[in-house]
Amino acid sequence: MTIALALSLTLLLAGTLGLVDAKEHAAEILRGIDFNETLFHGMLAFLLCAGAQHLDLNDLRSETVAVLLLYCSW
């Protein structure tokens, strides 16, 4: 989110100063991003890590059978 905010502010500033056409430049940047690739390879690891930090192992142990059934069915 910080990177997106910084990029947005930079584009707005550059557009205000007349250096670039901010809307066209932003559209060009967005066209160049493969969102599936970005989501699965860029953000998924951080989301899984954040979720794992809030995992209670005692609760997980009590659901061992359900977890194994889900794992085996996949």
matplotlib code that plots the C-alpha trace (Angstrom):
import matplotlib.pyplot as plt

x = [0.0, 2.9, 4.4, 1.1, 0.7, 4.2, 3.8, 0.4, 1.9, 4.8, 2.6, 0.4, 3.4, 4.9, 1.5, 1.1, 4.6, 3.8, 6.5, 4.2, 0.6, -0.3, -3.4, -1.7, 1.4, -0.6, -2.6, 0.6, 2.0, -1.2, -1.3, 2.2, 1.3, 0.2, -2.1, -2.4, 1.4, 1.7, -1.0, 0.2, 3.9, 4.2, 1.5, 0.4, 3.5, 3.0, -0.7, 0.1, 2.8, 0.4, -2.2, 0.3, 1.3, -2.2, -2.5, -3.0, -1.3, -3.5, -6.6, -5.0, -4.1, -7.8, -8.7, -6.1, -8.6, -10.4, -7.0, -5.8, -9.0, -8.8, -5.1, -5.7, -8.7, -6.7]
y = [0.0, 2.3, 1.7, 2.4, 5.6, 6.7, 5.9, 7.7, 10.8, 10.8, 10.6, 13.4, 15.6, 14.9, 15.6, 18.9, 20.0, 19.1, 16.5, 13.7, 13.0, 11.4, 9.5, 8.1, 7.1, 5.5, 3.5, 2.4, 1.1, -0.7, -2.4, -3.7, -5.5, -9.1, -9.1, -12.9, -13.2, -10.3, -11.7, -15.3, -14.8, -11.4, -11.0, -14.6, -15.4, -12.3, -13.1, -16.7, -15.6, -13.1, -15.8, -18.3, -15.9, -16.0, -19.8, -21.5, -24.9, -26.3, -25.5, -27.0, -30.2, -30.6, -30.6, -33.1, -35.5, -32.7, -31.3, -34.7, -35.4, -32.1, -32.7, -36.2, -35.2, -32.5]
z = [0.0, 0.8, -2.7, -4.4, -2.4, -3.3, -7.0, -7.1, -5.4, -7.8, -10.8, -9.5, -8.8, -12.2, -13.8, -11.9, -13.0, -16.6, -16.9, -17.9, -18.8, -15.4, -16.6, -19.7, -17.8, -15.0, -17.6, -19.3, -16.0, -15.2, -18.6, -18.0, -14.7, -14.8, -11.8, -11.5, -11.4, -9.0, -6.7, -6.6, -6.6, -5.0, -2.4, -1.5, 0.5, 2.7, 3.2, 4.2, 6.5, 8.2, 8.6, 10.0, 12.7, 14.1, 14.1, 17.4, 17.3, 20.1, 18.0, 15.0, 16.9, 17.9, 14.2, 13.1, 11.5, 9.5, 8.3, 7.2, 5.3, 3.5, 2.7, 1.4, -0.7, -2.5]

ax = plt.figure().add_subplot(projection="3d")
ax.plot(x, y, z, "-o")
ax.set_aspect("equal")
plt.show()
